[in-house]
Amino acid sequence: SDATFTSSLAVQLNLSAVDLLSGVTQVSFSTDNVNWSALESYEPVKTLTLSAGDGLKTFYVKYYDGAGNVSLASSKSITLDTSAPLGSILINNNETATASREVTLNLSVDDLSQDLEMRFSVDRGATWTSWESFQSSRQITLSKKGGIKEVQYQIRDTVGNTQTLFDTIVYNPILEDGTQLFYEGDTLVREVTPLKHEIFYNPDGSVVRFRYKDGTEIRYS
């Protein structure tokens, strides 16, 4: 076929040759245009095995007619790609926390293929965005609840090899009344009111102390 990439070592060559006098009867194959296989009967389809190792592979073929005349060598190249794409993802250039649900993904990818696609999940792979062409930066919206957020980034190359990567960030939301919540992982540890008072929480959600904006504190046993 006219495929330019494959992930399989076994490839199918579609052969075509015409000789009006004695007919095409035999073929021979080579991978370097120097060393040739033994002659075999001409068939329009031939399955050959690529050498191991990703990269460009070239096959050569010569056609022989019934009188023993031989054609010039014809060639066909294809790129073997058996490896998953490499890449990286950073949320907001590797920030550890954000007060906004809207974040920027900084993305990279490295692969033999140039026709790369990507998609994303913000719920640990339960649902995904549609596949789209790779770009090095993309906006995405985190889920509403505060706490640690994981964004998964999946890359797919031309032949379907995929790689899944992820990064995390802590989302410290600002409520409608202006109060900001602060988390460690998924645990609420502090909130700051619009008047700049601070409330600190135990891991079980109970209040451990209250600090006024002047620094005065009330502690709870």
C-alpha positions, 0 to 999 in steps of 0.5 A, a space after each residue: 500500500 502507500 502507507 508511510 508508517 507502520 507499527 508491524 514488522 510484517 508488511 505487505 508489498 503490492 507488486 505490479 509489472 508488465 512484460 508483453 513478450 514473455 511475461 513477468 515470471 520471477 522477482 527478487 528482493 533486497 533491503 540494501 540494493 546490493 544483496 538480493 534474495 533467491 528468485 521466486 515466482 512473481 505474485 502481485 502481493 508479497 509479505 516481507 518482514 522488516 528488520 528490528 529497530 524503529 526507523 526508515 526501512 527500504 525494500 528493493 525489487 527486481 522483476 524477471 521475464 520469461 526470457 531471463 531479462 531483468 528490470 531496474 530495481 524499484 524501491 519502496 520505503 516505510 518507517 517502522 514505529 513501534 514505540 510510544 511517543 515521549 512527552 511531558 506535561 506541566 500545569 501553569 509552568 509547574 506551579 504547585 497551586 492555583 486559585 483559578 479553575 482555568 489552567 494552562 497546560 505546557 506540553 511537549 512530544 517527541 516521536 518519529 511521526 509528525 502527525 500527532 494527536 492529543 486528548 485530556 482527562 480531568 477525572 483520572 481517565 473516566 472521560 476524555 476530550 476528543 482527539 485533536 492535533 498536537 499543540 504545545 499549549 492548551 487551556 483546560 478547566 478543572 473540576 469545581 471542588 477544591 483540592 489536588 487536581 490531576 490532568 492526564 495527557 494522552 498522545 497518539 502517533 500515526 500508527 496508534 501508539 499511545 502514551 499517557 502522562 499527567 501532572 497535578 496542581 492544588 486548586 484553592 478556590 475563591 468562593 462567591 463571597 470572596 472567601 478563599 479555601 486552602 488545601 493540602 492534597 484533598 484536605 481543607 486546612 485553612 480559609 481566609 475570609 474577605 475581612 482577612 480573618 483566617 480559620 484553620 481546620 483539623 484533618 477531620 474538618 473541625 476548627 482548630 483555631 481562628 486568627 483575626 487579621 490583627 494576629 489575635 488567635 482563638 484556639 479550640 481544644 
